[in-house]
């Protein structure tokens, strides 16, 4: 008797890791940062220097100084040297 070629070996899917985006403290549930464009169902990926949405490619950079702050610091350094 020949084997049935239409049967495939079952492959298990990886488990969902949605639990990483929620924190339970007492009676309240706190969600991770959501994308402002896509809405509350889409979470932002948090890297060391940015927050990124994989769906709409929205990016927020974190930790960069503003251009006005840089100018103020350079003026103070020049005064201190003289």
C-alpha positions in Angstrom: 0.0 0.0 0.0 1.4 3.5 -0.9 1.7 6.4 1.5 -0.7 9.3 1.2 1.5 12.2 -0.1 -1.1 14.9 0.7 -0.4 14.7 4.5 2.1 17.1 5.9 3.9 17.0 9.1 2.4 19.3 11.7 4.6 22.3 12.7 3.8 24.2 15.8 3.6 28.0 15.6 5.6 30.1 18.1 3.6 31.4 21.0 2.4 35.0 21.1 4.4 37.4 23.2 1.7 40.1 23.7 2.2 39.8 27.4 5.3 41.9 27.1 3.3 45.0 26.2 1.1 44.9 29.4 1.9 45.5 33.0 -0.5 44.6 35.8 -0.2 46.7 39.0 -2.9 46.2 41.6 -6.3 46.6 39.9 -5.1 48.5 36.8 -3.5 47.4 33.6 -0.9 49.6 32.0 -0.3 49.3 28.3 3.0 49.9 26.5 3.4 53.0 24.2 1.0 52.9 21.3 1.5 54.5 17.8 -0.2 58.0 17.6 -1.0 57.5 13.9 -2.3 53.8 13.9 -4.1 53.9 17.3 -4.1 52.0 20.5 -3.8 48.5 19.0 -0.4 49.0 17.5 2.6 49.2 19.8 5.8 51.0 19.2 9.1 49.2 19.2 11.4 50.7 21.8 15.1 50.8 20.9 17.9 52.7 22.9 17.6 55.9 20.8 14.2 55.7 19.1 10.6 54.5 19.2 9.4 52.9 15.9 6.1 51.7 14.4 6.5 48.8 12.0 3.2 49.4 10.3 3.3 53.1 9.3 7.0 53.7 9.9 6.4 56.4 12.5 9.7 57.2 14.3 10.4 59.2 17.5 14.0 59.9 18.4 14.8 60.0 22.1 17.7 61.7 23.7 18.8 64.0 21.0 19.4 67.6 22.2 17.5 70.3 20.6 19.4 72.7 18.3 18.8 75.7 20.6 20.3 73.9 23.6 23.4 73.1 21.6 23.9 76.8 20.7 23.5 77.9 24.3 26.1 75.4 25.5 28.7 76.4 22.9 28.3 80.1 23.8 28.9 79.3 27.5 32.0 77.3 26.7 33.5 80.1 24.6 33.0 82.6 27.4 34.6 80.3 30.0 37.7 79.9 27.9 38.4 83.7 27.6 
